[in-house]
Each structure stands twice: as C-alpha cells, then as structure tokens.
C-alpha cells in the first residue's frame, strides 16, 4: 500500500485529464467522482479505473474530451439533456444541478440525459441531492456486459443505481449504491490484472457456463445479474428509464466496438422532502429508523450492523480528516503508467 495526500491525488487526476484535452472545470467533476469511489473503498472505480477510462474513452476516441452539454427540452419539472458524447459524469453533474433546482421549485423533478458516456459511479449525484436536503436518485445504463437470466450473450449493462437521503450527520447520509449485476465489471478487470480467480456465481464463459476465471469474461463471457432474475429486472428497469425513455441507446446496442457511435443515457430524480414533512422531522425519523436497525440483535460473528453506505462514507470521513489515503498496488501501477504516458508526476509518497 502507498499513502499519498488526497490533494496530490486530485491534482494528479486533474492534470492527467487535462493532458487528454479535458477542460479544467470538467476535469474537476470527473476527479470528484473518481475520488469519491476511491475514498469510499471502491478502488476498482477509483484511480485504477481512471486509466482504463482514459484509454477506452479518449485514446480510442470513444468519448468527447470537451463536450458541450446542453438542454434539449425544459418543461416545468422535467428536462432532457444532451451529453455531447462526453464522460457521463460531466453530463450527470449538469443534470443533477438542474434537477435539484426544479425539485425545490416543483416538489419533484426528473431529468434525463442522452448521448452521454460512462458515468463512472452514480453515487456522487444522488449525494448532491441529499446534501441539498432532498431525496435523490441517479441511474445509468452502460455498455452491455451482462447476460439476461438464462441467456448467454451480453444483452444488458451492469446498469448502476444510487439512492441518497439526508440524515442528521451531513457526513454520513443514507446511501444505497449498487450495480444490477452480481459484481462490477471493473472488479473482474482487477482480478484479471492480479492473476486471481473470482468467486463463484459472478461471471459465465462465452458458452454460458459458470466460471471463476476472469479471462473467460474478458474473452467474451458475461457478468451474471445480481440475485438472478432480480438483478436482471433491475437492469431492465434502468435500461428503460435511462435508454428507452431518454432517447439514448439501450441493451445490446451498447457494445464496446460501437461505443463511438451508440451512447448511453442517465436519469436523475429528486424529491423535496419538505413538501411532505419538515426536514428536521425527516432526519430525526430516518436516524431513529437507522438506530433501530443497528441496535438489533447481531449474529455472533458480526461486530456491527451497518446501514447501506455507512462503511464507505465513514471511511471517506476518516481519510478526509487525515488528509491522506492509501492506494493499493494495482492503483499505484495504473498511476505510474499514466505518469509515463502523460508526463504528469505521480503523487509523492508519505
């Protein structure tokens, strides 16, 4: 493990993105999402993922490094955004800001995005709504890497979704953030990079057979839906909301070999809590709900019952208080390669 200052890691990410032509303000948005994943313990979508995204997105010209995100339709509590083929995080940030304003004005709002790119993780955008005193949700369809239950071919994305709501502790709001697959595809990439196998019931071979070899996935296999038909259904729902409804591409149209043409979509909605009960009442009630769960009887092997999102958000708070974080071997190797490619110096060791 390598310990670095958080601000140095952020600076590195911003400068590397700048090397690929990403404007400063957009680089900061992408870095925010990358660092959120890293700090919450999801290093497969942190700085390690940055290298893969840059290679896939900008070197192969599958994403526009400087998109002009614009409003296609704006009608009261709804809007439709054009992501101009850029990184999904940039379009999602724009859409979330607009959605928050609309929710505060109309009580509930929904903003869709089409013609976008990889969102990296939807959590930041749901959390943006929670930080504004709203209940928020962000979802995205992405490249088809998952087979439907009973199927063989890649027909759906691992389509992630995140919900967030405020609590009395601004550093630890409620956060539920998941992929609709049994595992994130990036975790399979990490395992392959380390030469390790994965747990059973996560991926299948190109022939549809259960496997623990990540190379089977990389050679045309597929990720399995989370909890079988449940994850399959969630992925379908997200695909309909983010792809079909917005006019973006969907399902098997989202393939790696046509990523420069067929683009995914996102959907953000937010609810103004105060239209139902005062915000203070809501946070008191959600705190009470959380405590009743946490104080329930535990299994002998469990030290603490955690609320969804709690582990990662507390981990983030701890790292932010220290001003530093630890990077694993794979992440440091990815950073070092990016440094060689771009000439941007790696963050200093502490």
N, C-alpha and C positions, 0 to 999 in steps of 0.2 A: 504494500500500500504506500502511496505517496501523498503527503499532506501539502496542500497549497492554500494560499489566500483565495477567498471567494472572489474578491475584486480582481485578482490577477487572472482567474479562470474566465471571468466575464469579459475582461479586456481581451484575452486571447480569442475567445469566440467571436467577439465583435470585429476584431482585426482580420481574422480568417474570412469571415463573411464579407468584409469589405474587399478583400483580395478578389473575391468572385464577383464583385460589382454590385453587392447589395448595399443600398443606401443606409446611412448611419441609423436613422430612426427605425427602419425596418429590421436592421441587424439587431438592434436592441430588443425588439419584440421577439425575434427568433431565439435570441440568447436567453431571454426571460423564461421561455417555455423549456428550453434545453436545461437550464439551471434548476428550474422547478423540479423536473424529473430527477436530476442528479441529487439534489438536496433532500428529496423525499425518499431516496433509496432505490429509485428505478433507473439504475445506471445504464440499462440497456437502451433507454431513450434519452440519456444524458449526452455527455460529451463524446462517448463512444458512437452514439447514433449520429452525431453531427458529421463525422467523417463519411459515413455511409450516405447520408442525405446530400452532402455536397458532391460526392462522386456521382450518385444517381441523378440528383436534381440539376446540378449546374454543369458539371464536366460533360455529362451526356446530353445536356440541353433539354431535359425533360421538364424543367421549371424555369420560369422567367425570374431572373435575379432582381429585377426592379419593376415589379408590377404597379400598374396604376389602378388601384382598387376603386370601384365606382358603384353608385346606386343605379340599378336598373328600374326598379319600381319602389315607390314610397307611398303607402296608403294607410294612414292612421296608425294602427297598432302593428302593422306588418311592413316588411320591406324585403327586397331581393337584391343581392349584391353580386357584382361580377368581380371575381378574384384575379382576373387577367393572367391566369396561368402561373401565379407565383406560389411561394410557400404558403400552405394553408394557415399557418399561424398568423401571418400578416392580415389576411382577409378576415379570419375569425376575430382578431382583436378589433378591427374596424367594425365588424358586425355586432360584436358584444357591446361596444360603446354605444352604438345606435340603439340596440335592444334595451339597454339599461335606461336610456333617456325616454324611450317610448313606454316602457313598463311603469316608470314613475308618473308619466302623463296619463296613460290609459288604464293602468292597473295590471294588465297582462300584455305581453308583446312577443312576437315571433319574427325572427329574421333569418332568411335562408341565404346560402351562398352557392353559386355555381362557378364553373370554370376555375377551379382552385387547384391546390396541391396538397401534399402531406401535411396534416395538421400537427404532427408530432405527438401531441397529447391534448385532450380536451379539458383537462383539469383546471388550467390557469383561467380559462374563460368562464367556467362555472363559478370559480372562486371570485372572479372580478364582480360577478353579480352579488354573491354573498357579502363581499366587502362593502357593497353599496346598500346593504340592508334588504336584499331581495333573495328570493329562492330562484336559483338559476340552473339551467341545464344546457350542455353543449354536446353535440354528437357529430360524427363524420363517417361517411363511407370512404373506403380506401381501396387500394389495389387488391384484386381478388386473389387471396392466398388460402382460402378456406373452402373445403368441400361441404356440401349440404349433408345432413344426416342421411346415411345410406348411399351417398354418392361418391364418386372417385375424383372427378375433375374440380379444379379450382373455380368456384362459381360465385363466391362472395368474399368481401373483405373481412378482416378481423374487427371491423367496424366498432370503434370505441365510443363510449358514452360516459359523461360525468354529470353528477348532480351535486349541488352545494347549497348550504343554508347557513345563516349566521347563528352563532351561539354567544354566550356572554364573554367568551375568551376569543378576541379577534385573531389570535394566532392559531387557534385550533377550531375552525368552523367544522360543521358536518361536511364530509366529502366522500362521495361514493364514485369511484373512478374505475372502469373496467373495460377490457376488450370483450367482445362477444365470442371470442374463440377460447379454447382451453388454455392457451398461452399466447403471449405476444410473439409475433414472428421474429422480432429483434432478439428475443431470448434464445431462439433456435440458432440465430446467427452467432450469438455469443458462445453457445455450446460448441458449434462447429469450429469457431475460431480457437477454442481451447482444446479441441480434440476430445471432447467429452460426449457421452450419450445424454439423452434427456429422459425424463420419467415416462413411464408407460401411459398410454391413452392421451397423448398430446398431439401426435402427428401420425400421418399414414404415408405409405410409399406411393410412387406413381401408379402402382397397380391396385391401390386401395387397401393394402394390408397394414395392420398395426406395426409400428416400428419405434425404436428408440434411437436410431441413428439419424442425426441431423442432416447428414449428407443425402439421405433419402428425400428429405423435404427440399433441400437446395437443388436437387436434380429433377424436380417436377412433382414432388409429392404435395401434400396439403396439410394445413393445420386442421384439427378437429374442433367442432363447435363446443363451447363450454356446456357441460351437462347435457350433451347430446341435443335433442330437439329444442331445449330451452334456449341455448345459445344460438342455435340455428334460427329460431323465431325472432330473437332479439336482433340478430344481424339483418334479417329480412326487414324488420320494422325500421331500423336505422337506414337501410338502403332505400326504402320507400320515402322516408322523411327527407333524407339528405340528397338522394339522387333523383328519384321519380318526381317528387313534389317541386323541387327547385329547378328542374330542367337540366340538371347535371347528368353525367353518365352514371351507370349503375351496373351492379353484378359483374358478369364475365367480360363486359366491355372494358373494365378497368384492369388491363393487363400490363405487365412490365414492358412488353415490346411495343405498346402503343401509348405509353404514358406522355409522350409529347403532344398527342392529339386529344385523347379521351381523358377528361378531367373529373375528379370527384367533387362532391359538394359537402356543405356543413349546414347544421341547423342549430340555432340558439334560441331559447325562450327564457323569459324571466317573468316572475310574478311579484307584484308589490304586496308584501306581507301585510302592510298597514291597511290595505283595503278589506282585510278580514279581522285582524286583531292588532292591537298596538305592538310595535316591535319588541318592546321590553317584555310584554306578556309572552310573545312567541319564544324569545330566547330563554326565558325562565322555564317555560314548558318543555322546550327541547332539552335544556340542561337536566330537568327532572327526569325526562324520558331516558336520557343517556345514563344518568346515575343509577336508575333502577335496573338498567341492563348490566352496568358494570359491577354493581353490588350484588348481583345474583350469585347463586351457588356455582362454584367452579369445579371443573374436573381436577383430579389430584395432580395431573401433570401441567396444569395451567396456572401461571403466576398472576395473570391479569386478563380480564375480558376487555378487549379493545373495541371501540366504536369504529366503523368504517372511516378510513382516512387518518385516524388518530396517530398511529405509529409513525407514518411518514411526515405528518405535519409537526409532530414533536421532534422528530429527527432534524427537520429543517430548522426549527426554532433553536435547537441546541447548536447547530453548525453556524447559524447566523450570529448567535451570541458570542461564539468563539471567533468568528470572522474567517474561519478556515474550514476545510473539508478534506476527506480522504478520497483518493482516486485509486481504483483497482488497477491491476496490471494491464488488462485489456484496454481500459480507458487511456492509460498513460501511453501505451503503444500507439493507439489511434491518434492521440495528440501529437506524439513525436513524428508520426508520418505526415500529419497535416503541417507541422512546422517545417519539415523538409520540402514539402510541396509548395508552400506559400512564402517561406522565409520569415514567418512570424515566430518570435521566440516563445518557447514553452514557458509556462508559469514557473517561477522559482520554487524549489523545494523549501519547506520549513524545517 
